[in-house]
Structures are given as C-alpha cells and as structure tokens.
Amino acid sequence: MKKVELNLIALTNSESHQGQFALVLEDTEMKRRIPITIGAFEAQAIAMVVEKMKPVRPQTHDLFYNSIKALEVSVVEVIINEIVDDRYHSKIVFKKGNEKIEVDSRTSDAIALAVRCSCPIYTYDHILKNAGFTVDTEGLPVDKRGSFINFPLNELEDLLEKVLKKEDYESATRIRDAINKKKR
C-alpha cells in the first residue's frame, strides 16, 4: 500500500458537529484533503503547539511526549491506517534502538503527539480515494489581497454554503470571518 504524506492545514469549529472541531489534512502531492472531526480537548492540544503556546504546567499530551523523550524513544511517524464506521484509526510508530513499535491510537491523539514530535503524518492512498476530496478554488471571488471583505453580505452567505458543501473548511472559516465583520 502506498503511503501519502499529509500536512495539517486547518483546525476550525465544525460546522456540522456542534461543540466539535474539524481538523483538515491535505496530501502533499495531489492536494486531496480529509476532514477529521475531533473533540475540544484534542483540538486545544493541537492548537497550542501549532500556535506555539506554552502551558504553565504540562498537559496530557505534553506528559506523554516528555515520557517518550525520558525513555529515549523516538516517534518515527503517525499513520492514519483505516476508517471503520466513519472513524479514522491511526498508529503511532515508535523507535527504540533498532526496534520499531506500532501502537494503536485515536487519530486526534496521534496528531497531537505528531505536532509535538515534528514527525510526519501519513495515510494510505486508498483512504484518500475513499474519504478525501479535492478543493477547486478557481472561481472563488477574492480580490488581489485575498480578502472577502469587499463582497456583499448575500454573496458571502451564498459562497459559504457552496464551500461547506465541498467541505472546504479553510475557505469557509475565512468567509465566515468576513461575514461576522460585515454584520458588526
């Protein structure tokens, strides 16, 4: 099975699951995306690292990361290896000496650890083919500065509906922010 590297491109409130967050990963080659719904705690754990925030005391994922370092184990990679009942399953691949160890993990926890360890995140091509989507950003009404703020409110609301149907959460976030500014 061909592994495909993923980049974390967005973490935003889930529009379809109240109180949850959408983590959007994009493959580095063909720009296919997979959205993963995660809880607030895991979203905060990921966002703190991405935003370079330092908690006063170690959080749970920090404790795990610190334990791994203290035991002189390295995290080689995270692999989103299957989807079961619309849930992503992952493995964390550790290395201790010459031995590789795979540990089953919730995908949100695996990614929270991956961002701390700066290790790559992968999935398999067949998962991207089945669950991924490609975003066609051509034709989005943005000005030369990339801002939606100059467009009428009704156009922005229509556009928001369109990008949400495509599950383009990154664009949806920018459009939603522009709508909120206009309403203020």
Secondary structure as the mmCIF struct_conf table of DSSP 4:
data_model
#
loop_
_struct_conf.conf_type_id
_struct_conf.id
_struct_conf.beg_label_comp_id
_struct_conf.beg_label_asym_id
_struct_conf.beg_label_seq_id
_struct_conf.end_label_comp_id
_struct_conf.end_label_asym_id
_struct_conf.end_label_seq_id
STRN STRN1 LYS A 3 ASN A 13
BEND BEND1 GLU A 15 HIS A 17
TURN_TY1_P TURN_TY1_P1 GLN A 18 GLY A 19
STRN STRN2 PHE A 21 ASP A 27
TURN_TY1_P TURN_TY1_P2 THR A 28 MET A 30
STRN STRN3 ARG A 32 ILE A 38
HELX_RH_AL_P HELX_RH_AL_P1 ALA A 40 VAL A 50
TURN_TY1_P TURN_TY1_P3 GLU A 51 LYS A 52
BEND BEND2 VAL A 56 ARG A 57
HELX_RH_AL_P HELX_RH_AL_P2 THR A 60 ALA A 70
TURN_TY1_P TURN_TY1_P4 LEU A 71 GLU A 72
STRN STRN4 SER A 74 VAL A 84
TURN_TY1_P TURN_TY1_P5 ASP A 85 ASP A 86
STRN STRN5 ARG A 87 LYS A 96
TURN_TY1_P TURN_TY1_P6 GLY A 97 ASN A 98
STRN STRN6 GLU A 99 ARG A 106
HELX_RH_AL_P HELX_RH_AL_P3 THR A 107 CYS A 117
TURN_TY1_P TURN_TY1_P7 SER A 118 SER A 118
STRN STRN7 ILE A 121 TYR A 124
HELX_RH_AL_P HELX_RH_AL_P4 ASP A 125 ALA A 131
STRN STRN8 PHE A 133 THR A 134
TURN_TY1_P TURN_TY1_P8 GLU A 138 GLY A 139
TURN_TY1_P TURN_TY1_P9 LYS A 144 ARG A 145
TURN_TY1_P TURN_TY1_P10 ILE A 149 ASN A 150
BEND BEND3 PHE A 151 PHE A 151
HELX_RH_AL_P HELX_RH_AL_P5 LEU A 153 LYS A 165
TURN_TY1_P TURN_TY1_P11 LYS A 166 GLU A 167
HELX_RH_AL_P HELX_RH_AL_P6 TYR A 169 LYS A 183
#
